[in-house]
Amino acid sequence: MKIPHVVGPVDQIPFGEGRAFGIDGEQVAVFRLRDGTLRAVSAVCPHKGGPIADGTIDQRVVMCPLHQHSFELETGCSTTGAKPLRTYEVFADEGQNIVVIP
């Protein structure tokens, strides 16, 4: 059974940025896109362990800040040949808190 995790208010993530959260022993990067959409992927780059939450994003991809591997935010698939990131279901509840389902 998948247990939802509330990680805090949506406002803690500025538009166009991401933050990493520890959930069930895993690091999860949650991004708040410029249109307010939330996306969540594993927070550690499979290439060399880079901090994905610190990467540059647009509406579609995140780029690892260490070696510029990029990943689709919706699917986790790499656009540069790296192994994929795990994706997570994420949404804002009625209280505007971020909820991540591993």
C-alpha positions, 0 to 999 in steps of 0.5 A: 500500500502506498502511503502519502507523505505531506512534505510541507506547504507549496509556498516553500518551493518558489516557481521554477525551482525544486527542493529535496525531501527525505521520504521512506529513506529515499531522496525525492526532488519536488519541482514547482514549475512556472505554471504551478504544476508539481513534478517529483523525481528521485533527487540523486542523478544516476550518473555521478550522484548529482543533486537533481533538486538543484538542477535547472528546469523548464516546463519539461526537463531538469538538468543535473547541475554537475554534468548536464545530463537532462531528464524528463520531469514527467517520465524520468527518462534521460534525454542525454543517455543516462539511466532514468530517474524514478518518478513519484506521484505528487499534488497539492492538497486542499490546504496547499500542502505538497503530497508525495506518493512513493 
